[in-house]
Amino acid sequence: MASYLVNPAAVEKARALIDARQYVLDSDWSDSQPSPDDENRYLEGHSWEDFAAWHLGLTEGSTDETKARHGFVYGDFRRVHRKGLIACHFRAAEWGHKEIELAAHDLLQHLDNTAR
């Protein structure tokens, strides 16, 4: 199983989006999460750094400018999705990636507190 590091740029971007109220509170994450084609379209107009900022995890040992380097997407390349954060939290907990789990949990709490 891959090992992941928390991506501080993604945590910062997610917090900034939440603070700017750029979020979706109720979505069907399976329909909203970016597909491989969505990722390719995003990368046509954005840098790998921009792409990385949408992923809470960076795969240890993977080459930087590859999709394999990035895991735990939390939004649709425009907004944070609450259910995206829940999915990140759940998957990280299930797979034993504690730092990612805690980052997703903290962002979820920040979103819930902001959306009140």
N, C-alpha and C positions, 0 to 999 in steps of 0.2 A: 504494500500500500504506500502511496506517495506521502511525503511529509510536506507540510505547508508552514510558511511563515506568515504572520499577519502583515498585510500591506498597509502601512501607515497612511499612504496617500489616498487609499480607498476609504479608510475610516474618516479621514479629514473631509474628503469630497462628500461622503454620505451625510456627515454632520452638517456641512454647509448647505446641502440640498434640503435637509430637514429644516434647518433654521430659515431657509428661504421659502418654506412651505411647498417645495417641489416634491410631493409624494402622493402616492395612491394608497388609501387606507384599506380598500376592499377590492381585490382583483382575483381573477383566476390565474394563479402564477404559472400553471402549465401552459396557458395561452399567452401570457404576458412576457415570460422570460425569453431573452433573445435566442433565436435559432442560429445554427451555423451560418445560414445565409444573412441573417441580421448582423451577425458579427462581421462577416466579410464586407457588407455594405458600410458598416460603421468604420472599419479600418481603411476603406477607400478614401475617406475624408478626414480621418483623424490619425493621430500618432499612436504608437504602441503605449506610450505613457498615458495618453487619454484612455485607451482601452483598459489598461491595468487599473486605473482609478475606479473602475466599475466592479472590481473583483477583490473581495476581502482577503483572499489567500494567494500567495505566490508559491508555486511548487518548487521545493528545494531540488537543485540539480538540473532543472530544465533550462534550456537556452532562453535568454530574455525575450527576444522578439518572435515568440511563437505562442499559439493559443494554449499549448500544453503548459506553459508557465503560469497561467492564470486560472484560478478556481474560485468558486463561491460568489457568483454574480448576484447582486442584490437589487438591480434595477433594469430598466428597459432602454438604457442609454439616453434617457431624458429625465426620468424621475425615479426616486426610491420607491420600491413597493414593500409595503408592510409584510405581505406574504413572502416576498423575496428574502427579507431578513429572517423571517420565521424558518424558511427552507434552509438558509445558511446555518442558522442556529441548530436546527434539528440534524442536518447532515453532519455538521462538525461534531455534535455530541455523539451521534451514532458511530462515527468513524474514529473517535478519540482525539480530535484536534482541538484541545482545550482552549488554546489562545484564540482561535477563530470563533469557537463557541462563545467565549466571553465577549469578544469584540461585537459579534452579532447581537448578543443579549444587551450589551450597553447601548448599542444603536437603537434597538427595539424599544428600550425603556425611554431613550431620548425622544424618539418619534411619538410614543404614546403620551409622554408628558407635554410635548409641543402641540399635539393635535387636540388636546383637551379644550 
